[in-house]
């Protein structure tokens, strides 16, 4: 397995079936938690930015190698989006709780699958590695907004 494929599939999580995107999001959680535990929200944000940048490259290389745009096994985009979704919890709590992780996971998956505007537009219009990554980042922003709202209204500790 090439380095690009290893990263694009988030160390093989994207090869799990069914629902590789769900497995990729789930596999992102312990890494996101560890980043927040280690360095708080700045480390989680820096990690999301780094994973996004590496993901643009890795997704592009892998998708060209297999001849498919946004190949289902590419889940590094879920990692970046999942970590963005967890940012409000890291800002408020330092290290996200299990409740934060669960809610963040569900919220991100809902927005990633539903692809509300502009996620759907970005998914259709932007090509290459950037196109693979950008719609999940947008879904992550929606997930973060909803998680922040839940925290703000007191539904989450």
MDAnalysis code that builds the backbone (N, CA, C; Angstrom):
import MDAnalysis as mda
import numpy as np

u = mda.Universe.empty(471, n_residues=157, atom_resindex=np.repeat(np.arange(157), 3), trajectory=True)
u.add_TopologyAttr("name", ["N", "CA", "C"] * 157)
u.add_TopologyAttr("resid", np.arange(1, 158))
u.add_TopologyAttr("resname", ["UNK", "UNK", "UNK", "UNK", "UNK", "UNK", "UNK", "UNK", "UNK", "UNK", "UNK", "UNK", "UNK", "UNK", "UNK", "UNK", "UNK", "UNK", "UNK", "UNK", "UNK", "UNK", "UNK", "UNK", "UNK", "UNK", "UNK", "UNK", "UNK", "UNK", "UNK", "UNK", "UNK", "UNK", "UNK", "UNK", "UNK", "UNK", "UNK", "UNK", "UNK", "UNK", "UNK", "UNK", "UNK", "UNK", "UNK", "UNK", "UNK", "UNK", "UNK", "UNK", "UNK", "UNK", "UNK", "UNK", "UNK", "UNK", "UNK", "UNK", "UNK", "UNK", "UNK", "UNK", "UNK", "UNK", "UNK", "UNK", "UNK", "UNK", "UNK", "UNK", "UNK", "UNK", "UNK", "UNK", "UNK", "UNK", "UNK", "UNK", "UNK", "UNK", "UNK", "UNK", "UNK", "UNK", "UNK", "UNK", "UNK", "UNK", "UNK", "UNK", "UNK", "UNK", "UNK", "UNK", "UNK", "UNK", "UNK", "UNK", "UNK", "UNK", "UNK", "UNK", "UNK", "UNK", "UNK", "UNK", "UNK", "UNK", "UNK", "UNK", "UNK", "UNK", "UNK", "UNK", "UNK", "UNK", "UNK", "UNK", "UNK", "UNK", "UNK", "UNK", "UNK", "UNK", "UNK", "UNK", "UNK", "UNK", "UNK", "UNK", "UNK", "UNK", "UNK", "UNK", "UNK", "UNK", "UNK", "UNK", "UNK", "UNK", "UNK", "UNK", "UNK", "UNK", "UNK", "UNK", "UNK", "UNK", "UNK", "UNK", "UNK", "UNK", "UNK", "UNK", "UNK"])
u.atoms.positions = np.array([
    [0.855, -1.172, 0.000],
    [0.000, 0.000, 0.000],
    [0.899, 1.233, 0.000],
    [0.630, 2.136, -0.914],
    [1.435, 3.362, -1.004],
    [1.138, 4.275, 0.174],
    [2.025, 5.236, 0.403],
    [1.826, 6.205, 1.466],
    [0.562, 7.021, 1.259],
    [0.300, 7.393, 0.005],
    [-0.908, 8.170, -0.291],
    [-2.157, 7.352, 0.017],
    [-2.164, 6.090, -0.345],
    [-3.317, 5.230, -0.080],
    [-3.484, 4.990, 1.411],
    [-2.386, 4.785, 2.123],
    [-2.437, 4.589, 3.568],
    [-3.102, 5.786, 4.249],
    [-2.713, 6.981, 3.843],
    [-3.301, 8.190, 4.414],
    [-4.729, 8.409, 3.920],
    [-4.956, 8.230, 2.621],
    [-6.286, 8.458, 2.054],
    [-7.331, 7.555, 2.698],
    [-6.953, 6.328, 3.021],
    [-7.876, 5.379, 3.643],
    [-7.817, 5.439, 5.170],
    [-7.123, 6.414, 5.705],
    [-6.909, 6.602, 7.144],
    [-6.484, 5.281, 7.787],
    [-5.319, 4.802, 7.289],
    [-4.668, 3.609, 7.811],
    [-5.523, 2.361, 7.647],
    [-6.306, 2.351, 6.570],
    [-7.106, 1.182, 6.228],
    [-8.556, 1.229, 6.686],
    [-8.938, 2.216, 7.460],
    [-10.330, 2.298, 7.935],
    [-11.310, 2.387, 6.771],
    [-10.910, 3.038, 5.693],
    [-11.778, 3.185, 4.533],
    [-11.978, 1.902, 3.750],
    [-11.220, 0.870, 4.091],
    [-11.378, -0.420, 3.424],
    [-12.425, -1.289, 4.112],
    [-12.888, -0.855, 5.283],
    [-13.917, -1.604, 6.003],
    [-15.270, -1.396, 5.332],
    [-16.100, -2.435, 5.352],
    [-17.422, -2.405, 4.756],
    [-18.427, -2.926, 5.763],
    [-19.668, -2.509, 5.684],
    [-20.188, -1.469, 4.807],
    [-19.903, -0.082, 5.373],
    [-20.286, 0.917, 4.633],
    [-20.230, 2.325, 5.050],
    [-18.820, 2.783, 5.413],
    [-17.894, 2.795, 4.459],
    [-16.523, 3.203, 4.776],
    [-16.421, 4.619, 5.351],
    [-17.295, 5.527, 4.952],
    [-17.253, 6.879, 5.506],
    [-17.558, 6.895, 6.993],
    [-18.469, 6.035, 7.409],
    [-18.794, 5.920, 8.829],
    [-17.611, 5.341, 9.593],
    [-16.966, 4.336, 9.034],
    [-15.776, 3.769, 9.674],
    [-14.655, 4.794, 9.757],
    [-14.492, 5.588, 8.701],
    [-13.460, 6.625, 8.715],
    [-13.730, 7.677, 9.772],
    [-14.990, 8.083, 9.917],
    [-15.367, 9.052, 10.944],
    [-15.118, 8.476, 12.333],
    [-15.489, 7.220, 12.522],
    [-15.282, 6.554, 13.804],
    [-13.794, 6.447, 14.127],
    [-12.983, 6.109, 13.123],
    [-11.535, 5.977, 13.323],
    [-10.873, 7.323, 13.610],
    [-11.513, 8.406, 13.219],
    [-10.974, 9.746, 13.489],
    [-11.121, 10.145, 14.954],
    [-12.108, 9.592, 15.638],
    [-12.439, 10.032, 16.995],
    [-11.295, 9.883, 18.003],
    [-10.641, 8.713, 18.100],
    [-9.576, 8.623, 19.109],
    [-8.401, 9.556, 18.819],
    [-8.103, 9.764, 17.558],
    [-7.021, 10.686, 17.201],
    [-7.405, 12.125, 17.548],
    [-8.652, 12.503, 17.252],
    [-9.132, 13.840, 17.583],
    [-9.150, 14.064, 19.083],
    [-9.615, 13.060, 19.833],
    [-9.627, 13.156, 21.284],
    [-8.200, 13.341, 21.811],
    [-7.264, 12.544, 21.280],
    [-5.865, 12.620, 21.731],
    [-5.257, 13.989, 21.424],
    [-5.547, 14.528, 20.262],
    [-5.041, 15.862, 19.933],
    [-5.582, 16.911, 20.906],
    [-6.872, 16.841, 21.198],
    [-7.479, 17.801, 22.122],
    [-6.927, 17.615, 23.533],
    [-6.729, 16.372, 23.947],
    [-6.163, 16.091, 25.267],
    [-4.748, 16.656, 25.366],
    [-3.990, 16.481, 24.302],
    [-2.593, 16.902, 24.287],
    [-2.428, 18.415, 24.201],
    [-3.179, 19.064, 23.325],
    [-2.953, 20.483, 23.094],
    [-4.202, 21.341, 23.019],
    [-5.338, 20.823, 23.464],
    [-6.566, 21.608, 23.450],
    [-7.061, 21.876, 22.041],
    [-7.964, 22.852, 21.954],
    [-8.570, 23.147, 20.652],
    [-7.557, 23.623, 19.615],
    [-6.456, 24.350, 20.002],
    [-5.505, 24.736, 18.951],
    [-4.862, 23.525, 18.261],
    [-4.571, 22.480, 19.032],
    [-3.981, 21.280, 18.433],
    [-4.986, 20.568, 17.536],
    [-6.249, 20.536, 17.968],
    [-7.288, 19.897, 17.153],
    [-7.495, 20.663, 15.851],
    [-7.528, 21.984, 15.923],
    [-7.667, 22.802, 14.715],
    [-6.460, 22.639, 13.805],
    [-5.264, 22.683, 14.374],
    [-4.043, 22.500, 13.568],
    [-4.041, 21.120, 12.919],
    [-4.484, 20.110, 13.659],
    [-4.569, 18.762, 13.100],
    [-5.539, 18.695, 11.940],
    [-6.695, 19.345, 12.085],
    [-7.686, 19.345, 11.004],
    [-7.138, 20.036, 9.761],
    [-6.430, 21.139, 9.958],
    [-5.837, 21.860, 8.820],
    [-4.763, 21.012, 8.151],
    [-3.924, 20.371, 8.961],
    [-2.865, 19.512, 8.412],
    [-3.460, 18.319, 7.667],
    [-4.460, 17.672, 8.270],
    [-5.099, 16.525, 7.616],
    [-5.780, 16.965, 6.323],
    [-6.376, 18.156, 6.327],
    [-6.988, 18.673, 5.099],
    [-5.935, 18.824, 3.998],
    [-4.819, 19.460, 4.333],
    [-3.767, 19.690, 3.324],
    [-3.188, 18.371, 2.821],
    [-2.878, 17.473, 3.722],
    [-2.348, 16.160, 3.323],
    [-3.414, 15.389, 2.554],
    [-4.661, 15.526, 2.983],
    [-5.752, 14.819, 2.333],
    [-5.977, 15.239, 0.893],
    [-5.805, 16.526, 0.599],
    [-5.942, 16.986, -0.791],
    [-4.953, 16.220, -1.671],
    [-3.719, 16.121, -1.199],
    [-2.685, 15.399, -1.949],
    [-2.985, 13.902, -2.006],
    [-3.222, 13.278, -0.839],
    [-3.400, 11.828, -0.772],
    [-4.634, 11.378, -1.554],
    [-5.734, 12.105, -1.427],
    [-6.956, 11.748, -2.158],
    [-6.740, 11.868, -3.660],
    [-6.055, 12.934, -4.078],
    [-5.800, 13.124, -5.498],
    [-4.939, 11.992, -6.058],
    [-3.863, 11.657, -5.368],
    [-2.962, 10.588, -5.826],
    [-3.701, 9.255, -5.862],
    [-4.413, 8.928, -4.796],
    [-5.106, 7.639, -4.737],
    [-6.214, 7.547, -5.783],
    [-7.031, 8.585, -5.900],
    [-8.144, 8.545, -6.848],
    [-7.656, 8.446, -8.292],
    [-6.563, 9.140, -8.606],
    [-5.994, 9.004, -9.952],
    [-5.464, 7.590, -10.169],
    [-4.850, 7.000, -9.151],
    [-4.292, 5.647, -9.275],
    [-5.370, 4.600, -9.504],
    [-6.526, 4.759, -8.860],
    [-7.605, 3.769, -9.025],
    [-8.587, 4.160, -10.118],
    [-8.448, 5.376, -10.662],
    [-9.291, 5.807, -11.772],
    [-10.716, 6.165, -11.383],
    [-10.935, 6.582, -10.130],
    [-12.271, 6.959, -9.674],
    [-12.183, 8.253, -8.886],
    [-13.050, 9.223, -9.227],
    [-13.134, 10.455, -8.436],
    [-13.864, 10.142, -7.142],
    [-13.346, 10.603, -6.034],
    [-13.945, 10.426, -4.706],
    [-14.247, 8.953, -4.433],
    [-13.225, 8.127, -4.582],
    [-13.358, 6.692, -4.334],
    [-13.858, 6.469, -2.908],
    [-14.757, 5.519, -2.726],
    [-15.419, 5.327, -1.428],
    [-14.452, 4.975, -0.314],
    [-13.316, 4.381, -0.638],
    [-12.358, 4.009, 0.398],
    [-11.547, 5.196, 0.923],
    [-11.616, 6.328, 0.240],
    [-10.937, 7.539, 0.707],
    [-11.772, 8.143, 1.837],
    [-11.208, 8.143, 3.044],
    [-11.938, 8.643, 4.209],
    [-11.160, 9.714, 4.981],
    [-10.024, 10.142, 4.463],
    [-9.288, 11.201, 5.150],
    [-10.110, 12.489, 5.173],
    [-11.028, 12.630, 4.221],
    [-11.941, 13.781, 4.235],
    [-12.875, 13.721, 5.440],
    [-13.304, 12.521, 5.815],
    [-14.122, 12.369, 7.025],
    [-13.329, 12.745, 8.269],
    [-12.054, 12.443, 8.276],
    [-11.217, 12.769, 9.438],
    [-11.183, 14.281, 9.647],
    [-10.902, 15.027, 8.581],
    [-10.846, 16.488, 8.693],
    [-12.190, 17.053, 9.133],
    [-13.268, 16.589, 8.526],
    [-14.602, 17.077, 8.886],
    [-14.998, 16.705, 10.305],
    [-14.662, 15.486, 10.715],
    [-14.988, 15.037, 12.070],
    [-14.259, 15.873, 13.112],
    [-12.986, 16.156, 12.871],
    [-12.216, 16.955, 13.824],
    [-12.755, 18.382, 13.906],
    [-13.172, 18.946, 12.774],
    [-13.774, 20.276, 12.813],
    [-15.060, 20.268, 13.642],
    [-15.853, 19.231, 13.486],
    [-17.091, 19.120, 14.245],
    [-16.826, 19.115, 15.752],
    [-15.730, 18.516, 16.175],
    [-15.410, 18.406, 17.598],
    [-14.833, 19.687, 18.199],
    [-14.493, 20.665, 17.373],
    [-13.859, 21.890, 17.879],
    [-14.637, 22.595, 18.990],
    [-15.943, 22.792, 18.883],
    [-16.640, 23.484, 19.979],
    [-16.485, 22.773, 21.328],
    [-16.510, 21.457, 21.315],
    [-16.333, 20.707, 22.566],
    [-14.936, 20.925, 23.122],
    [-13.941, 20.948, 22.252],
    [-12.562, 21.174, 22.706],
    [-12.386, 22.595, 23.228],
    [-13.075, 23.536, 22.646],
    [-12.984, 24.929, 23.102],
    [-13.595, 25.061, 24.498],
    [-14.729, 24.431, 24.712],
    [-15.448, 24.559, 25.979],
    [-14.856, 23.652, 27.061],
    [-14.592, 22.405, 26.709],
    [-14.222, 21.408, 27.713],
    [-12.734, 21.081, 27.744],
    [-11.974, 21.553, 26.778],
    [-10.563, 21.162, 26.688],
    [-10.438, 19.838, 25.968],
    [-10.891, 18.776, 26.619],
    [-10.907, 17.450, 26.009],
    [-12.371, 17.024, 25.867],
    [-12.804, 16.675, 24.665],
    [-14.204, 16.270, 24.483],
    [-14.555, 15.043, 25.328],
    [-15.746, 15.081, 25.922],
    [-16.257, 13.946, 26.695],
    [-16.787, 12.875, 25.738],
    [-17.138, 11.723, 26.297],
    [-17.759, 10.684, 25.469],
    [-19.063, 11.179, 24.855],
    [-19.815, 11.974, 25.597],
    [-21.065, 12.536, 25.058],
    [-20.771, 13.472, 23.892],
    [-19.741, 14.291, 24.015],
    [-19.336, 15.177, 22.911],
    [-18.925, 14.359, 21.691],
    [-18.129, 13.313, 21.932],
    [-17.671, 12.481, 20.817],
    [-18.852, 11.822, 20.113],
    [-19.781, 11.290, 20.898],
    [-20.953, 10.640, 20.300],
    [-21.821, 11.603, 19.522],
    [-22.110, 12.753, 20.127],
    [-22.941, 13.749, 19.442],
    [-22.227, 14.291, 18.211],
    [-20.942, 14.571, 18.338],
    [-20.171, 15.072, 17.200],
    [-20.124, 14.072, 16.061],
    [-19.972, 12.802, 16.399],
    [-19.966, 11.745, 15.395],
    [-21.298, 11.716, 14.646],
    [-22.398, 11.682, 15.399],
    [-23.722, 11.624, 14.764],
    [-24.005, 12.864, 13.923],
    [-23.692, 14.039, 14.468],
    [-23.945, 15.274, 13.720],
    [-23.135, 15.318, 12.429],
    [-21.852, 14.975, 12.518],
    [-21.043, 15.007, 11.300],
    [-21.569, 14.017, 10.265],
    [-21.914, 12.809, 10.687],
    [-22.407, 11.816, 9.726],
    [-23.703, 12.293, 9.074],
    [-24.591, 12.909, 9.844],
    [-25.842, 13.417, 9.268],
    [-25.545, 14.444, 8.180],
    [-24.693, 15.412, 8.475],
    [-24.405, 16.452, 7.484],
    [-23.566, 15.925, 6.326],
    [-22.693, 14.956, 6.582],
    [-21.881, 14.388, 5.504],
    [-22.752, 13.606, 4.524],
    [-23.709, 12.867, 5.042],
    [-24.588, 12.070, 4.176],
    [-25.632, 12.949, 3.490],
    [-26.244, 13.860, 4.241],
    [-27.312, 14.713, 3.690],
    [-26.782, 15.738, 2.689],
    [-25.557, 16.178, 2.879],
    [-24.914, 17.171, 2.012],
    [-25.789, 18.400, 1.748],
    [-26.168, 19.130, 2.814],
    [-26.937, 20.367, 2.579],
    [-26.078, 21.383, 1.831],
    [-26.760, 22.331, 1.180],
    [-26.034, 23.371, 0.464],
    [-25.165, 24.127, 1.462],
    [-23.917, 24.455, 1.159],
    [-23.187, 24.316, -0.096],
    [-22.413, 23.008, -0.232],
    [-22.569, 22.072, 0.733],
    [-21.836, 20.796, 0.626],
    [-22.121, 20.110, -0.706],
    [-23.390, 20.073, -1.090],
    [-23.780, 19.396, -2.331],
    [-23.177, 20.087, -3.551],
    [-23.163, 21.407, -3.538],
    [-22.574, 22.160, -4.643],
    [-21.069, 21.905, -4.734],
    [-20.394, 21.950, -3.604],
    [-18.959, 21.694, -3.577],
    [-18.658, 20.277, -4.040],
    [-19.481, 19.325, -3.633],
    [-19.293, 17.925, -4.018],
    [-19.392, 17.750, -5.532],
    [-20.309, 18.474, -6.162],
    [-20.508, 18.354, -7.620],
    [-19.504, 19.149, -8.436],
    [-19.125, 20.320, -7.964],
    [-18.383, 21.267, -8.810],
    [-16.860, 21.224, -8.656],
    [-16.355, 20.897, -7.475],
    [-14.910, 20.962, -7.248],
    [-14.313, 19.582, -7.527],
    [-13.299, 19.539, -8.326],
    [-12.712, 18.267, -8.764],
    [-11.375, 18.015, -8.071],
    [-10.849, 16.814, -8.281],
    [-9.537, 16.446, -7.758],
    [-9.560, 16.240, -6.254],
    [-8.378, 16.236, -5.664],
    [-8.254, 16.030, -4.229],
    [-8.975, 17.091, -3.426],
    [-8.962, 18.331, -3.904],
    [-9.671, 19.398, -3.205],
    [-11.170, 19.111, -3.190],
    [-11.697, 18.608, -4.293],
    [-13.115, 18.274, -4.369],
    [-13.499, 17.155, -3.420],
    [-12.607, 16.180, -3.252],
    [-12.861, 15.089, -2.321],
    [-12.965, 15.627, -0.899],
    [-12.098, 16.579, -0.566],
    [-11.984, 17.062, 0.819],
    [-12.990, 18.150, 1.186],
    [-13.291, 19.044, 0.276],
    [-13.957, 20.296, 0.638],
    [-15.400, 20.117, 1.108],
    [-16.146, 19.185, 0.539],
    [-17.536, 19.018, 0.974],
    [-17.607, 18.464, 2.400],
    [-16.628, 17.657, 2.794],
    [-16.621, 17.141, 4.154],
    [-16.197, 18.215, 5.158],
    [-15.360, 19.127, 4.727],
    [-15.015, 20.265, 5.584],
    [-16.264, 21.118, 5.810],
    [-17.039, 21.344, 4.759],
    [-18.287, 22.102, 4.907],
    [-19.250, 21.369, 5.839],
    [-19.349, 20.050, 5.705],
    [-20.200, 19.262, 6.609],
    [-19.683, 19.366, 8.044],
    [-18.368, 19.420, 8.202],
    [-17.773, 19.588, 9.522],
    [-18.111, 20.926, 10.149],
    [-18.184, 21.962, 9.337],
    [-18.572, 23.287, 9.835],
    [-20.025, 23.258, 10.307],
    [-20.908, 22.624, 9.530],
    [-22.301, 22.477, 9.960],
    [-22.382, 21.682, 11.266],
    [-21.638, 20.583, 11.330],
    [-21.634, 19.768, 12.545],
    [-21.135, 20.548, 13.746],
    [-20.082, 21.345, 13.545],
    [-19.538, 22.164, 14.629],
    [-20.559, 23.198, 15.095],
    [-21.265, 23.806, 14.164],
    [-22.275, 24.798, 14.529],
    [-23.386, 24.154, 15.364],
    [-23.805, 22.973, 14.968],
    [-24.867, 22.290, 15.716],
    [-24.375, 21.826, 17.082],
    [-23.149, 21.320, 17.160],
    [-22.598, 20.903, 18.444],
    [-22.443, 22.113, 19.367],
    [-21.989, 23.234, 18.818],
    [-21.867, 24.463, 19.606],
    [-23.238, 24.893, 20.130],
    [-24.253, 24.781, 19.296],
    [-25.608, 25.137, 19.723],
    [-26.074, 24.231, 20.864],
    [-25.839, 22.930, 20.728],
    [-26.233, 21.996, 21.788],
    [-25.508, 22.310, 23.094],
    [-24.229, 22.646, 23.002],
    [-23.468, 23.008, 24.199],
    [-24.009, 24.310, 24.790],
    [-24.270, 25.276, 23.934],
    [-24.732, 26.597, 24.374],
    [-26.082, 26.543, 25.088],
    [-27.004, 25.720, 24.548],
    [-28.329, 25.633, 25.173],
    [-28.329, 24.723, 26.395],
    [-27.192, 24.117, 26.669],
    [-27.072, 23.283, 27.859],
    [-27.468, 21.843, 27.682],
    [-27.655, 21.420, 26.445],
    [-28.018, 20.027, 26.188],
    [-26.828, 19.096, 26.349],
    [-25.631, 19.664, 26.347],
    [-24.400, 18.874, 26.508],
    [-23.538, 19.526, 27.585],
    [-22.922, 18.711, 28.408],
    [-22.044, 19.241, 29.452],
    [-20.716, 19.696, 28.969],
])
